[in-house]
Amino acid sequence: MVALTRFGSGSSSGPTAPGMHNEFTAVIFKDDEWFVAYSPEVPGANGQGKTRDECLDSLAEAISLILEVRRDEGLRDAPATAERVIVTVE
């Protein structure tokens, strides 16, 4: 199922997606004393920690930062007349 939500148009400085919720795969493994994880859906996103939870928190932060930067970069060159919508995939 795909849903579209209109939340602004004509500007890349509009509000962020309300209630945004994303789920990503975490591949996690132990490397000596550390837990290491990456997400295949978000190239470059990886995390590490002394515990499994620290590692997953680190990965979640990396995913969040990467998506924020990519969104900002992607919106920077959008024409002023471009419409912004949220696409939800379930």
Secondary structure as UniProt FT lines:
FT   STRAND          2..9
FT   TURN            12..13
FT   TURN            18..19
FT   STRAND          27..31
FT   TURN            32..33
FT   STRAND          34..38
FT   TURN            40..41
FT   TURN            43..44
FT   STRAND          46..49
FT   HELIX           52..76
FT   TURN            80..81
FT   STRAND          83..89
//
